[in-house]
Amino acid sequence: MICNLSMFIVAAHTIIMITAAYRLADGDIPYRDVNENNNSDLNQDIRQLIEREVGSDIQINCVIKPEHLPYNKDSKVDWYFQPCTSIFCDTSYNYLEISNDSEWIKLNQSSITLHLTDLDVDRHSGLYRCSMEPYKIRADATLNIHFYMNHHLVVTDSSQIIPRILDRTPANITTSVGQTAVFHCRVQSHSFPPPLIKWYKIETNTSNKKDSHTITYHNITYDLIKSGDQKQIADTLYLSKLIFQNVTVQHTGIYGCVALNYGGFIQQEAYLHVNSPFDSTKKPQINKYFWLFFFPICLIIVPIIVYMWFYSYNKKGGNGIDPTSRSKEMENVTGSNQWVARPNNVKNPYMVVDPYVV
């Protein structure tokens, strides 16, 4: 227990001294893009990640800030390395017992700058730790501390990264017989050489498909289709098209685009449906737009009906009684009645007058 307490006190003292070093250095470590300059000295905080391409060179400095480098160039530095090819390395470590950590390999380097050339994924990917005592922040300011710093280097091989198909391409297509159908496949890849893009169709009737262009895998038959050449449309973007001209019903089916390189492959499929002109299951489209034609017809017929009603109403004298029929009725009753005109303000301009009364 006394040993554990001593280790805790030493650890606390180390943390306090490192904090003081940051304050004397006029602030925290400024952020800097790790990919800003491959040839310049880099100041890497232990929380940052260094990414480099295979075959490149790198310099890792054991300083808090680049301006501290001249003051510590004569200091003796111990470098340690822990291999790790994954981006999620185990960053748990013991600051005080580094020399007893069996996972760390001591490097044959003693300068404040670690030079690594011709980077390789397996040989150089991992955690790098430097140890130095004391640490100088100025020519006249020395911190009597045991300084540690860690760097996580990830070496990537772009040729081993699987391509990526963009924009959910290709997309499903529905067309009619005699039309042109075009599938698009946009692929993003950082690999060199460029990825290979191929097209295939999933065959349901495999009785006649026994040639070198057909592959059967897990009871699924893939028929390789010859398509146009792929084109590079940007630095890392490639486009391939599958074009069918004058399509028939036999073109209906599932088509796929596959992009592959040394890292692996990715595929995406889409469905092409060709409508037959004799398809009895196809519903007539006129029902869908019936009301669009019926509405203007109503606008024409309704005014005609209203006009005819008013015309018939006025023709009957405004009260629905025909004057000629009324006169005939009165003749049958009186036999010698005479029609005389009424004043203009009277609704019926005619009236029956008894000749004997007049």
C-alpha positions in Angstrom: 0.0 0.0 0.0 2.9 2.3 0.8 4.2 1.6 -2.7 0.9 2.5 -4.3 0.8 5.7 -2.4 4.3 6.6 -3.5 3.4 6.0 -7.1 0.2 8.1 -6.7 2.3 11.0 -5.3 4.9 10.8 -8.1 2.1 10.7 -10.7 0.4 13.7 -9.3 3.7 15.6 -9.2 4.3 14.7 -12.8 0.9 15.9 -13.9 1.4 19.2 -12.0 4.8 19.8 -13.6 3.4 19.1 -17.1 0.6 21.5 -16.4 3.1 24.1 -15.4 5.0 23.5 -18.6 1.9 24.3 -20.6 1.3 27.5 -18.7 4.9 28.6 -19.1 4.7 27.9 -22.8 2.1 30.7 -23.0 -1.1 28.6 -23.5 -2.3 25.3 -24.7 -0.9 23.5 -27.7 -2.4 25.1 -30.8 -4.4 22.9 -33.2 -2.6 21.9 -36.3 -3.7 19.8 -39.2 -1.6 16.6 -39.2 -1.7 16.6 -43.0 -0.6 20.2 -43.4 3.0 19.5 -44.4 4.6 16.2 -44.8 8.2 17.6 -44.8 8.0 19.9 -41.8 8.6 19.1 -38.2 5.3 18.2 -36.5 4.1 18.9 -33.0 1.6 16.2 -32.1 -0.5 16.1 -29.0 -1.1 12.6 -27.6 -4.8 12.9 -28.4 -4.2 13.5 -32.1 -3.9 11.0 -34.9 -1.1 11.1 -37.5 -2.2 9.6 -40.9 0.3 9.0 -43.7 0.3 7.1 -47.0 2.4 4.1 -47.7 5.9 4.9 -48.9 6.0 8.5 -47.5 8.4 9.9 -44.9 7.6 11.5 -41.5 9.4 13.4 -38.7 8.0 13.2 -35.2 9.3 15.6 -32.6 9.2 15.2 -28.8 8.2 18.7 -27.9 5.1 20.5 -26.8 5.5 23.3 -29.3 7.7 23.6 -32.4 9.5 26.7 -30.9 10.8 24.5 -28.1 12.8 22.3 -30.5 16.0 24.4 -30.5 16.2 24.4 -26.7 16.0 20.6 -26.5 17.9 19.4 -29.5 20.8 18.3 -27.3 18.6 16.4 -24.8 18.7 12.7 -24.6 15.4 11.2 -25.6 14.1 7.6 -25.4 11.7 6.4 -28.0 9.3 3.4 -27.6 7.0 1.8 -30.2 3.9 -0.4 -29.8 2.7 -2.0 -33.1 -0.9 -1.5 -33.9 -2.4 -1.7 -37.4 -5.9 -0.8 -36.3 -7.1 2.8 -35.9 -8.4 1.8 -32.5 -5.2 1.0 -30.6 -5.0 0.3 -26.9 -4.0 3.7 -25.5 -3.9 2.5 -21.9 -0.3 2.8 -20.6 1.7 3.4 -17.5 3.6 6.7 -17.5 5.9 5.6 -14.6 6.7 2.0 -15.5 7.3 2.4 -19.2 10.5 0.4 -19.2 8.7 -2.6 -17.6 5.9 -2.6 -20.1 6.4 -5.7 -22.3 4.2 -4.4 -25.1 6.5 -1.4 -25.8 9.6 -1.9 -27.9 12.5 0.5 -27.3 13.8 2.0 -30.5 17.5 2.7 -31.3 16.9 6.4 -31.4 18.1 9.1 -29.0 17.5 12.4 -30.8 14.6 14.7 -30.1 13.3 14.0 -33.7 12.3 10.6 -34.8 12.8 10.0 -38.5 10.7 7.3 -40.3 11.1 6.7 -44.0 9.4 4.6 -46.6 6.4 3.9 -44.3 4.8 0.5 -44.3 1.5 -0.5 -42.8 2.7 -3.5 -40.8 6.1 -2.1 -39.8 5.3 1.5 -38.8 1.6 1.7 -37.8 1.1 2.0 -34.0 1.8 4.1 -31.0 5.1 6.1 -30.5 6.2 7.4 -27.1 9.1 9.7 -26.2 10.6 10.2 -22.8 12.9 13.1 -21.9 14.3 14.8 -18.7 14.5 17.7 -18.2 12.4 19.8 -20.5 13.3 23.3 -21.7 10.8 25.9 -22.8 13.3 28.7 -23.2 17.1 29.0 -23.1 16.9 30.3 -19.6 13.9 28.3 -18.4 14.2 24.6 -17.6 11.5 22.3 -16.1 12.9 19.6 -13.9 10.3 17.0 -14.9 10.3 13.7 -16.7 8.4 14.5 -19.9 6.4 12.0 -21.9 4.6 12.4 -25.2 2.7 9.9 -27.3 1.8 9.8 -31.0 -0.5 7.5 -32.9 0.7 6.8 -36.4 -1.7 5.2 -38.9 -0.2 4.2 -42.3 -2.8 3.7 -45.0 -2.7 2.0 -48.3 -5.2 3.6 -50.6 -5.1 0.6 -53.0 -6.5 -1.5 -50.2 -9.6 0.7 -49.5 -12.8 -0.8 -50.9 -14.5 1.4 -53.5 -17.8 3.2 -52.7 -20.9 3.5 -54.9 -22.5 6.9 -54.6 -26.1 8.3 -54.8 -27.9 5.0 -54.6 -27.0 4.3 -58.2 -28.1 2.5 -60.3 -31.8 3.4 -59.8 -34.9 1.4 -60.7 -36.3 2.1 -64.2 -39.8 1.6 -65.7 -40.1 2.1 -69.5 -42.0 0.8 -72.5 -41.2 -1.5 -75.4 -39.0 0.3 -78.0 -37.6 2.9 -75.6 -34.1 3.4 -74.3 -33.1 2.5 -70.8 -29.9 3.8 -69.1 -28.4 2.7 -65.8 -25.7 4.9 -64.1 -23.1 3.7 -61.6 -20.9 6.3 -59.9 -18.0 5.0 -57.9 -15.6 6.7 -55.6 -12.1 5.2 -55.1 -8.7 6.4 -53.9 -6.9 3.3 -55.2 -4.3 3.1 -57.9 -4.8 1.5 -60.4 -8.4 2.7 -60.7 -11.2 0.3 -59.8 -12.8 -2.0 -62.3 -16.6 -1.5 -62.8 -18.6 -4.3 -64.3 -22.3 -5.0 -65.0 -24.3 -8.2 -64.6 -27.9 -9.5 -64.7 -29.4 -12.0 -62.4 -30.8 -14.8 -64.5 -33.9 -16.7 -63.5 -33.9 -19.1 -66.4 -30.5 -20.8 -66.3 -31.2 -23.7 -68.7 -29.5 -21.9 -71.6 -26.8 -20.1 -69.6 -23.8 -22.4 -69.6 -20.9 -20.2 -70.9 -17.8 -18.5 -69.6 -19.7 -15.2 -68.9 -22.1 -16.9 -66.3 -21.3 -17.4 -62.6 -23.5 -19.4 -60.3 -23.1 -18.6 -56.6 -25.4 -19.7 -53.8 -28.0 -20.9 -56.4 -28.0 -17.4 -58.0 -26.8 -17.0 -61.6 -25.0 -13.8 -62.6 -24.7 -13.1 -66.3 -21.8 -10.7 -67.1 -22.9 -7.9 -69.5 -20.6 -6.1 -71.8 -21.0 -2.3 -71.3 -19.2 0.9 -72.4 -15.9 1.9 -71.0 -15.9 3.6 -67.6 -14.8 7.3 -67.4 -13.0 9.3 -64.7 -15.1 12.4 -64.0 -13.0 13.7 -61.0 -9.9 12.9 -59.1 -11.5 10.0 -57.2 -14.8 9.6 -59.1 -15.6 7.1 -61.9 -18.7 6.7 -64.0 -20.0 3.7 -65.9 -23.2 3.3 -67.9 -25.3 0.4 -69.0 -27.4 1.3 -72.0 -30.3 -0.7 -73.6 -31.7 0.7 -76.9 -35.0 -0.5 -78.3 -35.8 -2.5 -75.2 -38.1 -5.5 -75.2 -40.0 -7.4 -72.5 -37.1 -9.8 -72.3 -34.9 -7.0 -70.9 -37.0 -7.0 -67.7 -35.0 -8.1 -64.7 -32.5 -7.3 -62.0 -29.2 -5.6 -63.0 -26.2 -4.9 -60.8 -23.1 -2.8 -60.8 -20.0 -4.1 -59.1 -16.8 -2.1 -58.4 -13.6 -3.9 -57.3 -10.0 -3.3 -56.6 -7.3 -5.0 -54.5 -9.0 -4.1 -51.3 -12.3 -5.8 -52.1 -15.5 -5.1 -54.0 -19.0 -3.5 -53.6 -22.1 -4.0 -55.6 -25.6 -2.5 -55.9 -28.6 -3.7 -57.9 -31.6 -2.1 -59.6 -34.7 -3.4 -61.4 -35.7 -2.7 -65.0 -39.4 -3.2 -65.9 -40.5 -3.0 -69.5 -44.3 -2.5 -70.0 -45.7 -4.7 -72.8 -48.2 -3.0 -75.2 -50.4 -6.1 -74.8 -50.3 -6.2 -71.1 -54.0 -6.9 -70.0 -53.2 -6.2 -66.4 -52.4 -2.6 -67.2 -55.3 -0.3 -66.2 -56.5 2.3 -68.6 -55.2 5.7 -67.7 -58.3 7.5 -68.9 -60.1 6.9 -65.6 -57.5 8.8 -63.8 -58.1 12.0 -65.8 -61.8 11.6 -66.4 -62.9 14.6 -64.3 -60.4 16.8 -66.1 -62.5 16.4 -69.3 -65.9 16.3 -67.6 -65.5 19.6 -65.8 -65.3 21.9 -68.9 -68.2 20.0 -70.5 -70.3 20.9 -67.5 -69.4 24.5 -67.8 -70.8 24.5 -71.3 -74.0 22.4 -70.8 -75.3 24.1 -67.6 -75.6 27.7 -69.1 -77.4 26.2 -72.2 -80.0 24.4 -69.9 -80.6 27.6 -67.9 -81.0 29.7 -71.0 -83.5 27.2 -72.5 -85.5 27.3 -69.3 -85.8 31.1 -69.2 -86.7 31.2 -72.9 -89.5 28.7 -72.3 -90.7 30.6 -69.3 -90.9 34.0 -71.0 -92.6 32.4 -74.1 -95.5 31.3 -71.8 -96.2 34.8 -70.6 -94.2 34.7 -67.5 -96.8 32.6 -65.6 -96.5 29.4 -67.5 -99.9 30.0 -69.5 -100.0 30.3 -73.2 -102.2 33.3 -74.2 -103.5 31.6 -77.4 -104.7 28.6 -75.4 -106.5 31.0 -73.0 -108.3 32.8 -75.9 -109.6 29.5 -77.2 -110.9 28.6 -73.8 -112.8 31.9 -73.5 -114.4 31.5 -76.9 -115.7 28.1 -75.9 -117.4 29.7 -72.9 -118.8 33.0 -74.3 -118.9 32.3 -78.0 -118.6 36.0 -78.9 -116.0 37.5 -76.6 -113.7 40.2 -77.8 -110.1 40.8 -76.8 -109.1 44.3 -75.8 -105.8 45.6 -74.7 -105.0 46.4 -71.1 -102.7 49.1 -69.8 -99.0 48.5 -70.0 -98.7 48.1 -66.2 -101.0 45.0 -66.3 -99.2 41.7 -66.3 -101.5 40.1 -69.0 -101.9 42.7 -71.8 -105.2 41.2 -72.9 -108.6 40.9 -71.1 -112.0 39.5 -72.0 -114.8 42.0 -72.6 -118.5 41.1 -72.7 -120.0 42.9 -75.8 -123.3 43.2 -74.1 -121.9 45.0 -71.1 -119.9 47.4 -73.3 
